[in-house]
Amino acid sequence: MASLAAACALLLGGCLSACGSGVTAAISTPSAAPGSIPEPAPARAAAAALLDWPEFGLNPQRWNTTELSTGITRANVRSLRRITVPLPGTVDSSPIYLHGVSVRGRTLDAVFVTTTYGRTLAIDAGTGQILWTFTPAGYSSWAGTAQITTSTPLADPGGRFLYAASPNGEVHKLSIEDGTESTSGSWPARITLDPSHEKIAAALNIDGPYILAATGGYIGDIPPYQGHVVLISRASGAVSAPFNTLCANRRELIDPSSCPASDSAILSRSGAVVEPGGKRILIDTGNGPWNGSTDFGDSVLELTVPGLQLRQSFTPVDQEQLNSSDTDLGSSAPALLGEGRIALAGKDGIVRVLRLSALDGYRPGSAAARRHPLGGEVQRLSIPGGGQLFTAPAVWHHDGRTTVFIADEHATAAYVERHGDLYRAWEAPTPGTSPVLAGGLLYVYEPVSGGIVVYQPGSPRAVARLAGEPGHWNSPIVVDGHVIEPEGNANDHLQSGRLEIFSAG
């Protein structure tokens, strides 16, 4: 109790919390001094380097942070060399990057992106040259239409393949060497029976031998569709264990029109988040009906791997209002804070902190939990600027402390975690997409005006700004001496786009 009192004395403001099935009506955002954010270790030439960025968020936990050296420091960030790469499509997502891979018989550093119409490209990180392009079969039938994907590709740990989604509902296994597609076994893997209604919006993820892929709906929420998540065998492409967030009693890919309920999209940038250890994943859903047994709109679900069995769930007490007002809970995915906590925020502008051991306030498997009660969060606070959240937070674990960076349509802010609660340490009035903390600097793409704002983690004052054009959900990666950022908006339905590569040296 003494240590808790001492910690609270260092923090400004108070904590607002609720438990069980209740929820506090008011929203209070307690604050902490910016100095409560730990200082990153000074960059050293001999420090271990970050050479690869293999998936959205850097790792299956989607933390979007690293303390490894990136080759970009406060001393050189203002003088980076810029290459603008014209693309045959818009990349409304994030790139990935692999160091020293073989492409077309050459060993080089390569960037990989997937466009909104499903073209996947390999790009020389040093020159901006497009090395190969994979175009999915049927491309011309949807190119220029509203049938798109905003998924980020995923590199296989073996170093020979990558996985990419296309608007026809397929996930493809491509050779890193030349972009040729594997058609062995069940590849390409089909994860929806109606790609004209079910969209692959979220980034692909990996959990041991499996690829995790999820579906949502297209802009306008045109029924019928059901958000669902599947496992895909990396080896064979076989799809298994589909979990439908509506008609959850049916454990197979279903014709969306055969389910009486529609929507409940898995639409967040992160998609499925893998808990440390790989035995469980977290997903959250958008607008849709809820009954606590077969329908789980506007909910957080914890599923086991490999069976994708529902272990526990959280649904806010105002779920019906969220659904009727088009205020998706699942527009941003759960963030793993550590110390038994997760945080999530959606289109209602509220950050909810939950106990991972009891999402709804009750132990999984208990009689109370089996009734799937509404509510159960331990804290509620507002997101920066009070807007809607469509981005993925960055979660930084350093020196025994956790800092969370959130950017939305109005502002960017840093929060510190203390004894299971979040406190806002600083806020800057600059909007952004999914933040990245890498090598001691925080990078936030500004989608309205374009460009990347660079901060030190403990201050809202920008230390640099990298030039660029406007965009949408695009977000940067920072790796191996490069800052790489796609630009453009999927909703413009263009078959062209740009990629910015900023490089040291």
BELGIVEN-V503702 format. One record per pair of residues at least 12 apart in sequence whose C-alpha atoms are under 7 Angstrom apart, sorted by sequence separation. I is the first residue (numbers start at 1). J is the second residue. D is the distance in whole Angstrom. If there is no record, write none. Layout:
BEGIN
I_J_D + I_J_D
END
This chain:
BEGIN
16_28_6 + 98_110_5 + 110_122_6 + 111_123_5 + 121_133_5 + 161_173_6 + 162_174_5 + 202_214_6 + 215_227_5 + 230_242_5 + 247_259_6 + 271_283_6 + 285_297_6 + 286_298_5 + 301_313_4 + 332_344_7 + 341_353_7 + 342_354_5 + 393_405_6 + 394_406_7 + 403_415_6 + 404_416_6 + 414_426_5 + 432_444_6 + 433_445_6 + 442_454_6 + 443_455_7 + 453_465_5 + 474_486_6 + 486_498_6 + 487_499_6 + 97_110_6 + 98_111_7 + 110_123_5 + 111_124_6 + 120_133_6 + 121_134_6 + 161_174_5 + 162_175_7 + 215_228_5 + 229_242_6 + 230_243_6 + 285_298_5 + 300_313_5 + 301_314_7 + 332_345_6 + 341_354_6 + 342_355_7 + 360_373_7 + 393_406_5 + 403_416_5 + 413_426_6 + 414_427_7 + 432_445_5 + 433_446_7 + 441_454_7 + 442_455_5 + 452_465_6 + 453_466_7 + 474_487_6 + 486_499_4 + 97_111_5 + 110_124_5 + 111_125_6 + 119_133_7 + 120_134_5 + 151_165_6 + 161_175_5 + 162_176_6 + 173_187_7 + 200_214_6 + 201_215_7 + 214_228_6 + 215_229_7 + 228_242_7 + 229_243_5 + 285_299_5 + 299_313_7 + 300_314_5 + 332_346_6 + 341_355_5 + 342_356_6 + 360_374_7 + 402_416_6 + 403_417_6 + 413_427_4 + 432_446_5 + 433_447_7 + 441_455_6 + 442_456_6 + 451_465_7 + 452_466_5 + 485_499_6 + 486_500_6 + 15_30_6 + 96_111_6 + 97_112_6 + 109_124_6 + 110_125_5 + 119_134_6 + 120_135_7 + 160_175_6 + 161_176_5 + 172_187_7 + 173_188_7 + 200_215_5 + 201_216_7 + 214_229_4 + 228_243_5 + 229_244_7 + 246_261_6 + 284_299_5 + 285_300_7 + 299_314_6 + 300_315_7 + 331_346_5 + 340_355_6 + 341_356_5 + 360_375_6 + 361_376_5 + 402_417_5 + 412_427_6 + 413_428_6 + 431_446_6 + 432_447_6 + 441_456_5 + 442_457_6 + 451_466_5 + 452_467_7 + 485_500_5 + 14_30_5 + 95_111_7 + 96_112_5 + 109_125_6 + 119_135_5 + 160_176_6 + 172_188_5 + 199_215_5 + 200_216_6 + 213_229_6 + 214_230_6 + 228_244_4 + 284_300_4 + 299_315_5 + 329_345_7 + 330_346_6 + 331_347_6 + 340_356_5 + 360_376_4 + 391_407_7 + 411_427_7 + 412_428_5 + 440_456_7 + 441_457_6 + 451_467_4 + 471_487_5 + 472_488_6 + 484_500_6 + 485_501_7 + 13_30_5 + 95_112_6 + 96_113_7 + 118_135_7 + 119_136_7 + 149_166_6 + 171_188_6 + 172_189_7 + 198_215_6 + 199_216_5 + 212_229_7 + 213_230_6 + 227_244_6 + 228_245_6 + 283_300_6 + 284_301_6 + 298_315_6 + 329_346_4 + 340_357_7 + 359_376_6 + 360_377_7 + 391_408_7 + 411_428_6 + 412_429_6 + 451_468_4 + 470_487_6 + 471_488_4 + 472_489_5 + 484_501_5 + 12_30_7 + 13_31_5 + 50_68_5 + 95_113_5 + 118_136_7 + 149_167_5 + 170_188_6 + 171_189_5 + 198_216_5 + 199_217_5 + 212_230_6 + 213_231_7 + 226_244_7 + 227_245_6 + 246_264_7 + 266_284_6 + 283_301_5 + 328_346_6 + 329_347_6 + 390_408_7 + 411_429_4 + 412_430_6 + 450_468_5 + 451_469_6 + 469_487_6 + 470_488_6 + 471_489_5 + 483_501_6 + 484_502_6 + 12_31_5 + 49_68_5 + 50_69_6 + 148_167_5 + 170_189_5 + 171_190_6 + 198_217_5 + 199_218_6 + 212_231_5 + 226_245_7 + 245_264_7 + 266_285_5 + 282_301_6 + 283_302_7 + 328_347_5 + 389_408_5 + 410_429_7 + 411_430_5 + 412_431_6 + 450_469_4 + 482_501_7 + 483_502_5 + 11_31_7 + 12_32_5 + 48_68_6 + 49_69_4 + 50_70_5 + 147_167_6 + 170_190_4 + 197_217_6 + 198_218_7 + 211_231_6 + 212_232_6 + 226_246_6 + 265_285_5 + 266_286_7 + 282_302_5 + 327_347_5 + 388_408_7 + 410_430_6 + 411_431_4 + 412_432_7 + 449_469_7 + 450_470_4 + 482_502_5 + 483_503_6 + 11_32_5 + 48_69_6 + 49_70_6 + 169_190_6 + 170_191_6 + 197_218_7 + 210_231_6 + 211_232_5 + 264_285_5 + 265_286_5 + 281_302_6 + 282_303_6 + 298_319_6 + 327_348_6 + 387_408_7 + 388_409_7 + 410_431_5 + 411_432_7 + 449_470_5 + 450_471_7 + 482_503_4 + 11_33_7 + 47_69_6 + 91_113_7 + 169_191_6 + 210_232_5 + 211_233_6 + 264_286_5 + 280_302_7 + 281_303_5 + 387_409_6 + 409_431_5 + 448_470_5 + 481_503_6 + 482_504_7 + 91_114_6 + 169_192_6 + 210_233_5 + 211_234_6 + 264_287_5 + 280_303_6 + 281_304_6 + 354_377_5 + 384_407_7 + 387_410_6 + 408_431_5 + 409_432_6 + 447_470_5 + 448_471_7 + 481_504_5 + 91_115_4 + 92_116_7 + 209_233_6 + 210_234_5 + 263_287_6 + 264_288_4 + 280_304_4 + 353_377_6 + 354_378_6 + 384_408_7 + 407_431_6 + 408_432_5 + 447_471_5 + 90_115_5 + 91_116_6 + 197_222_7 + 209_234_6 + 263_288_5 + 279_304_6 + 280_305_5 + 352_377_6 + 353_378_6 + 385_410_5 + 407_432_5 + 408_433_6 + 447_472_5 + 43_69_7 + 89_115_5 + 90_116_6 + 117_143_6 + 169_195_5 + 197_223_7 + 262_288_7 + 279_305_5 + 353_379_5 + 384_410_7 + 385_411_5 + 407_433_6 + 89_116_7 + 168_195_5 + 197_224_7 + 198_225_6 + 352_379_6 + 353_380_6 + 384_411_5 + 407_434_6 + 167_195_7 + 197_225_6 + 261_289_7 + 352_380_5 + 384_412_6 + 407_435_7 + 351_380_6 + 352_381_7 + 384_413_6 + 406_435_7 + 226_256_6 + 298_328_6 + 299_329_7 + 350_380_6 + 351_381_5 + 405_435_7 + 445_475_6 + 117_148_5 + 118_149_7 + 169_200_7 + 225_256_5 + 298_329_5 + 350_381_6 + 351_382_6 + 445_476_7 + 116_148_5 + 117_149_6 + 167_199_7 + 224_256_5 + 298_330_6 + 350_382_5 + 351_383_6 + 428_460_5 + 116_149_5 + 167_200_7 + 224_257_6 + 264_297_5 + 349_382_6 + 350_383_6 + 426_459_7 + 427_460_6 + 116_150_6 + 264_298_7 + 349_383_5 + 426_460_6 + 287_322_7 + 288_323_6 + 226_262_6 + 227_263_6 + 287_323_5 + 225_262_5 + 226_263_5 + 227_264_5 + 349_386_5 + 56_94_6 + 114_152_6 + 224_262_5 + 225_263_5 + 226_264_6 + 227_265_4 + 228_266_7 + 349_387_5 + 114_153_6 + 223_262_6 + 224_263_7 + 226_265_6 + 227_266_5 + 287_326_6 + 349_388_5 + 113_153_7 + 223_263_7 + 287_327_7 + 348_388_6 + 349_389_7 + 433_473_6 + 438_478_6 + 55_96_6 + 287_328_5 + 347_388_4 + 393_434_6 + 394_435_6 + 433_474_7 + 434_475_6 + 436_477_7 + 54_96_5 + 221_263_7 + 286_328_4 + 346_388_6 + 347_389_5 + 379_421_7 + 391_433_5 + 392_434_5 + 393_435_6 + 394_436_6 + 433_475_6 + 53_96_5 + 54_97_6 + 85_128_6 + 286_329_5 + 346_389_5 + 384_427_7 + 391_434_5 + 394_437_7 + 53_97_5 + 54_98_7 + 285_329_6 + 286_330_5 + 345_389_6 + 346_390_7 + 52_97_6 + 53_98_6 + 83_128_7 + 134_179_6 + 249_294_6 + 285_330_4 + 286_331_6 + 314_359_5 + 52_98_5 + 132_178_6 + 133_179_7 + 217_263_7 + 248_294_5 + 284_330_5 + 313_359_6 + 314_360_5 + 52_99_6 + 118_165_6 + 132_179_6 + 247_294_5 + 248_295_6 + 312_359_7 + 313_360_6 + 51_99_6 + 118_166_4 + 189_237_5 + 217_265_6 + 246_294_6 + 247_295_6 + 117_166_7 + 118_167_6 + 147_196_6 + 151_200_6 + 187_236_7 + 188_237_7 + 189_238_7 + 216_265_4 + 246_295_4 + 284_333_6 + 114_164_7 + 117_167_6 + 149_199_6 + 150_200_7 + 151_201_5 + 153_203_7 + 154_204_6 + 186_236_6 + 187_237_5 + 189_239_7 + 215_265_7 + 216_266_5 + 245_295_6 + 246_296_6 + 283_333_7 + 284_334_7 + 149_200_5 + 150_201_5 + 151_202_5 + 152_203_5 + 153_204_6 + 154_205_7 + 185_236_5 + 186_237_5 + 215_266_6 + 216_267_5 + 245_296_5 + 283_334_7 + 149_201_5 + 150_202_7 + 151_203_4 + 152_204_6 + 185_237_6 + 186_238_5 + 214_266_6 + 282_334_7 + 312_364_6 + 151_204_7 + 311_364_7 + 93_150_6 + 95_152_7 + 214_271_7 + 317_374_5 + 332_389_6 + 92_150_6 + 93_151_6 + 94_152_6 + 316_374_5 + 317_375_5 + 331_389_6 + 332_390_5 + 335_393_7 + 337_395_7 + 93_152_6 + 313_372_7 + 315_374_5 + 316_375_5 + 331_390_5 + 332_391_6 + 333_392_7 + 193_253_7 + 212_272_7 + 314_374_7 + 315_375_6 + 332_392_6 + 192_253_6 + 193_254_7 + 194_255_7 + 314_375_7 + 193_255_6 + 268_330_6 + 271_333_6 + 267_330_7 + 268_331_5 + 269_332_7 + 270_333_6 + 266_330_7 + 267_331_6 + 268_332_5 + 202_267_6 + 243_308_6 + 268_333_5 + 337_402_7 + 201_267_6 + 202_268_6 + 203_269_6 + 241_307_6 + 202_269_5 + 203_270_6 + 205_272_7 + 207_274_7 + 241_308_6 + 202_270_6 + 203_271_6 + 202_271_5 + 207_278_6 + 103_176_6 + 104_177_6 + 103_177_4 + 104_178_6 + 102_177_6 + 103_178_6 + 341_420_6 + 292_372_5 + 339_420_7 + 56_152_6 + 55_153_7 + 55_154_5 + 54_154_6 + 55_155_6 + 54_155_5 + 268_390_7 + 269_391_6 + 270_392_6 + 269_392_6 + 60_205_6 + 60_206_6 + 56_203_6 + 62_270_7 + 62_273_7 + 61_273_5 + 60_273_6 + 61_274_5 + 60_274_5 + 61_275_6 + 65_394_6 + 64_394_5 + 65_395_6 + 63_394_5 + 64_395_7 + 65_396_6 + 63_395_5 + 21_360_7 + 20_360_7 + 21_361_7 + 20_361_4 + 19_361_6 + 20_362_7 + 146_493_7 + 145_493_6 + 144_493_5 + 144_494_6 + 144_495_7 + 21_373_6 + 23_375_6 + 29_381_5 + 21_374_5 + 22_375_6 + 27_380_6 + 28_381_6 + 29_382_6 + 21_375_4 + 22_376_6 + 27_381_6 + 20_375_7 + 21_376_5 + 27_382_7 + 20_376_5 + 19_376_5 + 18_376_7 + 19_377_6 + 18_377_6 + 19_378_5 + 18_378_5 + 17_378_5 + 18_379_6 + 17_379_4 + 16_379_6 + 17_380_7 + 16_380_7 + 37_403_7 + 70_438_7 + 70_439_5 + 69_439_5 + 65_436_6 + 66_437_6 + 67_438_6 + 68_439_6 + 64_436_5 + 65_437_5 + 66_438_5 + 67_439_5 + 64_437_7 + 65_438_6 + 66_439_6 + 67_440_7 + 116_490_6 + 37_416_7 + 92_472_7 + 93_473_6 + 94_474_6 + 92_473_6 + 93_474_4 + 94_475_5 + 92_474_5 + 93_475_6 + 94_476_6 + 95_477_7 + 78_464_6 + 77_464_7 + 32_423_6 + 34_425_5 + 31_423_5 + 32_424_6 + 33_425_5 + 34_426_6 + 94_486_7 + 30_423_5 + 31_424_4 + 32_425_5 + 29_423_7 + 30_424_6 + 31_425_6 + 29_424_7 + 91_486_6 + 92_487_7 + 91_487_7 + 92_488_6 + 91_488_7 + 92_489_6 + 90_488_6 + 92_490_6 + 90_489_7 + 40_440_5 + 90_490_6 + 90_494_7 + 89_494_7 + 90_495_6 + 89_495_4 + 90_496_5 + 91_497_7 + 88_495_6 + 89_496_4 + 90_497_4 + 70_478_7 + 88_496_5 + 89_497_5 + 70_479_5 + 71_480_6 + 72_481_6 + 87_496_6 + 88_497_6 + 70_480_5 + 71_481_4 + 87_497_5 + 70_481_6 + 86_497_6 + 87_498_5 + 86_498_5 + 85_498_6 + 86_499_7 + 84_498_7 + 85_499_5 + 84_499_6 + 85_500_6 + 84_500_5 + 83_500_6 + 84_501_6 + 82_500_7 + 83_501_5 + 39_458_7 + 82_501_6 + 83_502_6 + 82_502_4 + 37_458_5 + 81_502_5 + 82_503_7 + 80_502_6 + 81_503_5 + 35_458_6 + 80_503_5 + 81_504_6 + 34_458_6 + 80_504_5 + 34_459_7 + 53_479_7 + 52_479_7 + 51_479_6 + 50_479_6 + 51_480_5 + 50_480_6 + 49_480_7 + 72_504_7 + 71_504_7
END
